[in-house]
Amino acid sequence: MNNTQKFIQENKQRFLDELIELLKIPSISADPAYTQDVNDAADLVAKYLKEAGADNVEVCETEGFPVIYGEKIIDPSKPTVLVYGHYDVQPADPLELWESGPFEPVIKKTEIHPEGAIFARGSADDKGQMYMHVKAFEALNKANELPCNVKFMIEGEEEIGSPSLVNFVKDNKEKLKNDVILISDTSMISNEQPSISVGLRGLSYVEVEVKGANRDMHSGVYGGAVPNPINVLATMIGKLIDEKGHITIPGFYDTVLELTEDERADMAKIPFDLDAYKKSIGIADIQGEDGFSTIERASIRPTLDVNGIWGGYLGEGAKTVIPSHAYAKISMRLVPGQDPDVVTKQFEDYFPTLAPSSVEVKVKPHHGGKPYILPTNHKGFIAAKKALAETFEKEALAERAGGSIPIVALFEEELGTKSVLMGFGLNSDVIHSPNEHYGLFNFYKGIETIPYFYKYFNEL
């Protein structure tokens, strides 16, 4: 790997410049106003893959945004690694909280990133991490040190639940055939302590509507006599979690696979500073389900959170009305043993029972995804651990991630292979929030580490 590492060191600035061009594109898949931008990002990723040396690069049309495919088959008898990533990003709202433009990348030094970090939407999730794989492949290819076959599948709808990727995977099983899937769309413990995510939470996402009168009403004339949908909705939401932090939906926990005491003891070994955690996000205290640590609450336990709530008058000044409608978006993170379709149905059945007869309630399911687990005796995990030891000179720990990548479980079902989640981000990167950023240390360390994954997986 000497020539590969030499190539990386000689081309660092170019790698960064190319990433910055990709980050300038507002490829927001959730908003139709950015459709052209998402397609532009797809075209640029395809261009970068071709320039890196991938063969048979395609912009594969789907029902939604394109999937970018490319490959380098050096020997059919050798193992094949399928790299997955995404080029779409979350909406940048609220824009007023960004210190610089979300699509005007800037590099700034921070306490955690003294060498600098790229501030831009998508820098960590997932353009920066996805692009590490393109550049690691380029380095291996140019140095003639690629030890195995590599395929790329880069999509543009991950942030909206990957609706088009489902059929793409089912329709292209032979093209996507692989021995392991490698993904960098997660985080590690710290820049001093590398880790590998061996679990992901699943997801059930719903939108609810509470309807009262047939129009907005004067709060003086009708107040106290008719239902206020916002008041009702707030009360209903308050009943979804009890005083011990338990979710009250009947049957919600019935199939949860509990960790053993030994597994929980291993989790307790993960370095964690509670005071630093609270300080980093500006809170005075933590809360959550009784009987579990903060790390456990944020990774191995199911959750229910309101992601947005609205209704009534939202303009400047005052308007004394009782609104006719109130709405909320609610997500539930799921853990192994839970099925998103079952949980969504449980919510649909339960939530309306919390309402008084004076209102109507509708529940609209959105996207979801199943939880995922990677055994630590899997060859992909072992290869990742060896690769991280090469570049960090420290043993990587196994940890569960609290987030969801809904498509990962589908990969296993349809392609029959496991995914290795070797992410290089940090929880402090504030993905999905204003001022998202990604450390230059992390970007370059990822590019340096990925070639060793190929090396060790091929040997194993």
C-alpha positions in Angstrom: 0.0 0.0 0.0 3.0 2.3 0.0 2.3 3.7 -3.5 -1.3 4.1 -2.7 -0.6 6.1 0.5 2.0 8.2 -1.4 -0.6 9.1 -4.1 -3.1 10.1 -1.4 -0.6 12.4 0.3 0.3 14.0 -3.1 -3.3 14.7 -4.0 -4.9 15.8 -0.8 -5.7 19.3 -2.0 -7.2 18.2 -5.2 -9.4 15.7 -3.4 -10.7 18.5 -1.1 -11.3 20.9 -4.0 -13.4 18.3 -5.8 -15.4 17.6 -2.7 -16.1 21.3 -2.3 -17.5 21.5 -5.8 -19.9 18.6 -5.0 -20.9 20.3 -1.7 -21.9 23.5 -3.6 -24.8 21.6 -5.3 -28.0 21.8 -3.1 -29.1 18.3 -3.8 -32.1 18.3 -1.5 -34.1 15.2 -2.5 -37.1 16.1 -0.2 -37.9 19.3 -2.0 -39.1 19.2 -5.7 -37.7 22.7 -6.1 -34.2 21.2 -6.1 -34.9 18.4 -8.6 -32.4 19.7 -11.2 -29.8 20.2 -8.5 -30.1 16.5 -7.4 -29.7 15.4 -11.0 -26.7 17.7 -11.4 -25.1 16.1 -8.3 -25.7 12.7 -9.8 -24.0 13.7 -13.0 -21.0 15.1 -11.1 -20.6 11.9 -9.1 -20.6 9.9 -12.3 -18.0 12.1 -13.8 -15.8 11.8 -10.7 -16.1 8.0 -10.7 -15.1 7.8 -14.4 -12.1 10.1 -13.7 -11.1 7.8 -10.8 -10.8 4.9 -13.1 -14.1 3.0 -12.7 -15.4 1.0 -15.6 -19.0 0.8 -16.9 -20.1 3.9 -15.1 -23.8 4.4 -15.5 -26.4 7.0 -14.5 -29.2 4.5 -13.9 -32.6 6.1 -14.2 -35.2 5.0 -11.5 -38.7 6.1 -10.6 -37.1 8.9 -8.7 -33.5 10.2 -8.8 -30.7 8.2 -10.5 -28.4 5.6 -9.0 -24.8 5.9 -10.0 -23.1 2.6 -10.8 -19.5 1.9 -11.6 -17.1 -1.1 -11.2 -13.6 -2.3 -11.5 -13.3 -6.1 -11.9 -9.7 -7.1 -11.7 -10.3 -10.8 -11.4 -13.6 -12.6 -11.2 -12.1 -15.1 -8.8 -11.3 -12.4 -6.2 -13.7 -11.0 -3.6 -16.0 -8.1 -4.6 -16.7 -5.2 -2.3 -19.9 -3.1 -3.1 -19.6 0.5 -1.9 -22.8 2.2 -1.0 -23.3 5.9 -0.4 -25.6 8.8 -1.3 -25.3 12.2 -2.9 -28.6 13.7 -1.7 -28.7 15.9 1.4 -31.2 17.1 4.1 -33.0 20.4 3.7 -30.8 23.3 5.2 -33.6 24.9 7.2 -33.5 26.9 9.4 -31.2 29.0 7.2 -30.9 31.9 9.7 -29.0 29.6 12.1 -26.2 28.9 9.7 -23.0 30.9 10.3 -22.1 30.6 6.6 -24.2 29.5 3.6 -25.1 25.8 3.7 -24.0 25.4 0.1 -21.1 27.8 0.3 -18.5 25.5 1.8 -15.9 27.1 4.1 -13.1 25.6 6.2 -12.9 26.7 9.8 -10.9 25.5 12.8 -12.8 24.3 15.8 -11.8 22.9 19.2 -12.4 19.3 18.0 -10.9 20.0 14.6 -7.9 22.2 15.0 -6.7 21.3 11.5 -10.0 22.6 10.1 -13.4 21.3 9.2 -15.6 21.7 6.1 -18.8 23.6 7.0 -21.6 22.7 4.5 -24.8 20.7 4.2 -23.8 17.2 3.3 -20.2 17.5 4.3 -20.5 14.6 6.8 -23.8 13.1 5.6 -22.9 11.8 3.2 -21.1 13.5 0.4 -17.8 13.9 2.4 -17.9 10.3 3.6 -19.1 8.8 0.2 -16.4 10.7 -1.6 -13.6 9.2 0.6 -14.4 5.9 -1.2 -14.1 7.4 -4.6 -10.7 8.9 -3.8 -9.4 5.8 -2.0 -10.4 3.7 -5.1 -8.6 6.2 -7.3 -5.5 6.0 -5.3 -5.5 2.2 -5.4 -6.2 2.1 -9.1 -3.6 4.7 -10.0 -1.0 2.9 -7.9 -1.9 -0.5 -9.4 -2.5 -1.9 -5.8 -6.2 -2.7 -6.0 -6.4 -6.1 -4.3 -10.0 -7.1 -5.1 -13.0 -6.2 -7.2 -15.0 -3.0 -6.4 -18.5 -1.9 -7.3 -20.1 1.4 -6.5 -23.8 2.1 -6.0 -24.4 5.8 -5.1 -28.0 6.9 -4.7 -29.9 10.2 -4.5 -32.9 9.4 -2.2 -31.4 8.1 1.1 -32.7 11.2 3.0 -36.3 10.4 1.9 -36.1 6.7 2.7 -34.6 5.3 -0.6 -37.9 4.6 -2.3 -36.5 3.9 -5.8 -33.5 1.9 -4.6 -35.7 -1.0 -3.5 -36.7 -1.9 -7.0 -33.2 -1.0 -8.4 -31.7 -3.6 -6.0 -34.3 -6.2 -6.8 -33.9 -5.7 -10.5 -30.1 -5.7 -10.6 -29.1 -8.6 -8.3 -26.5 -10.0 -10.7 -25.0 -6.6 -11.4 -24.8 -5.9 -7.7 -23.5 -9.3 -6.7 -20.8 -9.0 -4.0 -19.1 -10.6 -1.0 -19.6 -7.6 1.4 -21.0 -4.1 1.3 -18.9 -1.2 2.7 -20.7 2.0 3.9 -19.4 5.2 5.5 -22.5 7.0 6.6 -22.1 6.7 10.4 -19.8 8.1 13.1 -17.0 6.9 15.3 -16.4 7.5 19.0 -13.7 10.2 18.6 -10.7 11.1 16.5 -8.6 9.3 19.2 -10.8 6.2 19.5 -12.0 4.6 16.2 -15.1 2.4 16.3 -17.2 0.3 14.0 -21.0 0.5 14.0 -22.3 -3.0 14.4 -26.0 -2.1 14.7 -28.5 0.4 13.3 -31.9 1.3 14.6 -34.9 0.9 12.4 -37.5 3.6 11.7 -41.3 4.2 11.6 -42.3 7.7 10.5 -45.8 9.0 10.6 -47.7 12.3 10.1 -50.8 13.0 12.2 -53.7 15.4 11.7 -56.3 16.5 14.3 -59.4 18.2 12.8 -61.9 20.3 14.8 -64.4 22.8 13.4 -65.0 23.4 9.7 -63.0 26.7 9.9 -60.7 28.8 12.1 -62.8 30.4 14.9 -62.7 33.5 17.0 -61.1 32.5 20.3 -63.3 35.0 22.2 -66.6 34.0 20.7 -65.9 30.2 20.8 -63.0 29.7 23.3 -63.9 27.3 26.0 -66.8 25.9 24.2 -65.3 24.1 21.2 -62.2 21.8 20.8 -58.9 23.4 20.0 -57.0 20.9 17.8 -53.6 22.1 18.9 -54.5 21.7 22.6 -55.9 18.3 21.8 -52.9 17.2 19.8 -50.5 18.4 22.5 -52.4 16.3 25.1 -52.5 13.3 22.9 -48.7 13.5 22.2 -48.1 13.8 26.0 -49.8 10.5 26.6 -47.5 8.6 24.2 -44.6 8.5 26.7 -45.2 7.9 30.5 -43.3 9.4 33.5 -40.7 6.6 33.3 -39.8 7.3 29.7 -41.7 4.2 28.4 -43.7 4.4 25.1 -47.3 3.6 25.9 -48.3 2.1 22.5 -49.8 -1.4 23.3 -47.4 -4.2 22.1 -44.6 -1.7 21.3 -42.0 -3.6 23.3 -43.3 -7.1 22.8 -40.7 -8.2 20.3 -37.7 -6.1 21.4 -34.5 -8.3 21.6 -33.0 -7.3 25.0 -29.2 -7.3 25.4 -27.6 -9.6 27.8 -25.9 -8.3 30.9 -22.5 -9.1 29.3 -23.4 -7.1 26.2 -24.5 -4.2 28.3 -21.2 -4.4 30.3 -19.3 -4.2 27.0 -21.2 -1.1 26.1 -20.4 0.5 29.4 -16.7 0.3 28.4 -17.2 2.8 25.6 -15.6 6.1 26.7 -18.3 8.6 27.5 -18.2 12.0 29.3 -21.7 13.0 30.4 -20.7 16.5 31.4 -19.0 17.1 28.0 -22.0 15.5 26.3 -24.4 18.0 27.9 -22.1 20.9 27.3 -21.7 20.1 23.6 -25.4 20.4 23.0 -26.2 23.1 25.5 -28.5 21.2 27.9 -28.7 21.3 31.7 -29.6 17.7 32.2 -30.5 14.5 30.3 -33.7 12.5 30.3 -35.0 9.2 28.9 -36.1 5.7 29.7 -35.6 4.6 33.3 -33.0 1.9 33.9 -30.7 2.7 30.9 -27.6 4.8 30.4 -27.4 7.7 28.0 -25.4 5.6 25.5 -28.0 2.8 25.7 -30.9 5.2 25.4 -29.4 6.6 22.2 -28.6 3.3 20.5 -30.2 0.1 21.8 -33.5 1.3 23.0 -36.6 2.3 20.8 -37.7 5.9 20.9 -40.6 8.1 20.0 -40.0 11.8 19.0 -42.1 14.6 17.6 -40.1 16.1 14.7 -42.4 18.9 13.9 -45.7 20.4 15.1 -47.8 23.1 13.6 -51.3 24.7 13.2 -53.1 28.0 13.6 -51.6 31.4 13.1 -47.8 31.5 12.6 -47.3 35.0 11.2 -46.0 38.1 12.8 -47.9 39.7 15.7 -51.1 38.2 17.2 -54.3 36.7 15.8 -56.7 35.3 18.2 -58.1 32.2 16.5 -58.9 28.6 17.4 -57.5 26.7 14.5 -59.5 24.1 12.6 -56.5 21.8 12.2 -53.3 20.8 13.9 -50.5 18.6 12.6 -47.4 16.8 13.8 -44.7 14.6 12.3 -43.6 11.7 14.6 -40.7 9.3 14.2 -40.0 6.1 16.1 -36.5 4.6 16.1 -36.7 0.8 16.4 -34.4 -1.9 17.6 -33.7 -5.5 16.6 -36.8 -7.6 16.9 -39.2 -4.8 15.9 -40.8 -4.6 12.5 -41.6 -1.1 11.1 -44.8 -2.2 9.5 -46.1 -3.7 12.7 -45.1 -0.7 14.8 -46.7 1.7 12.3 -50.0 -0.3 12.5 -49.8 -0.3 16.3 -49.5 3.5 16.2 -52.3 3.9 13.7 -54.6 1.8 15.9 -53.6 3.5 19.2 -53.2 7.2 18.5 -56.8 7.9 17.6 -58.0 6.3 20.9 -56.3 9.1 22.8 -58.5 11.8 21.2 -61.9 13.0 22.5 -65.0 12.5 20.4 -65.0 16.2 19.5 -62.2 15.9 16.9 -61.3 13.7 14.0 -57.8 12.1 13.8 -55.9 10.9 10.7 -52.6 9.1 10.7 -50.5 9.1 7.5 -47.5 6.7 7.4 -44.4 7.8 5.7 -41.2 5.8 5.1 -39.6 3.3 7.5 -36.8 0.7 7.7 -35.8 -2.3 9.7 -33.0 -2.5 12.3 -29.7 -4.1 11.5 -27.0 -6.1 13.3 -23.4 -7.1 12.1 -21.8 -10.0 14.1 -18.4 -9.2 15.3 -17.0 -12.5 14.0 -17.9 -11.5 10.4 -14.9 -11.2 8.0 -16.0 -7.7 7.1 -15.9 -6.5 10.7 -12.5 -8.1 11.2 -11.2 -6.5 8.0 -12.5 -3.1 9.2 -10.9 -3.5 12.6 -7.5 -4.4 11.1 -7.7 -1.4 8.7 -8.5 1.1 11.4 -5.7 -0.3 13.5 -3.3 0.4 10.6 -4.1 4.1 10.4 -5.2 5.0 14.0 -2.7 2.7 15.7 -5.4 1.8 18.1 -7.9 -1.0 18.4 -11.4 -0.1 17.1 -14.4 -0.7 19.4 -17.7 -2.1 18.3 -20.7 0.1 19.0 -24.4 0.4 18.1 -25.5 3.5 16.1 -28.6 5.3 17.0 -29.5 6.3 13.5 -31.1 4.5 10.7 -30.1 3.6 7.1 -33.3 1.8 6.0 -31.8 0.3 2.9 -29.2 -1.8 4.8 -31.6 -4.4 5.9 -32.9 -4.7 2.3 -29.4 -5.3 1.1 -29.1 -8.4 3.3 -32.5 -9.7 2.3 -32.1 -9.2 -1.5 -28.3 -9.5 -2.0 -27.6 -12.0 0.8 -24.6 -10.1 2.1 -23.8 -8.1 5.2 -22.9 -4.4 5.3 -19.9 -3.1 7.2 -20.5 0.4 8.7 -17.1 2.0 8.8 -18.0 5.6 9.4 -15.5 8.5 10.0 -17.9 11.2 11.2 -18.4 12.4 14.8 -21.6 13.0 16.7 -20.5 16.6 17.0 -20.7 17.1 13.2 -24.3 18.1 13.7 -25.7 16.4 10.7 -29.2 17.3 9.7 -28.7 20.6 11.6 -27.4 24.1 10.8 -23.6 24.3 10.6 -23.1 20.7 9.7 -19.3 20.1 9.2 -16.8 17.3 8.6 -13.2 17.4 9.8 -10.3 17.4 7.4 -8.6 14.9 9.6 -11.6 12.6 9.3 -11.9 13.1 5.5 -8.2 12.2 4.9 -8.1 9.5 7.5 -11.0 7.8 5.8 -9.2 7.9 2.4 -6.1 6.4 4.0 -8.0 3.7 5.8 -10.3 2.3 3.1 -7.5 0.8 1.0 -6.5 -1.4 4.0 -10.1 -2.7 4.3 -9.8 -4.0 0.7 -6.4 -5.5 1.5 -7.5 -7.3 4.7 -10.9 -8.4 3.4 -9.1 -9.9 0.3 -6.7 -11.8 2.6 -9.5 -13.1 4.8 
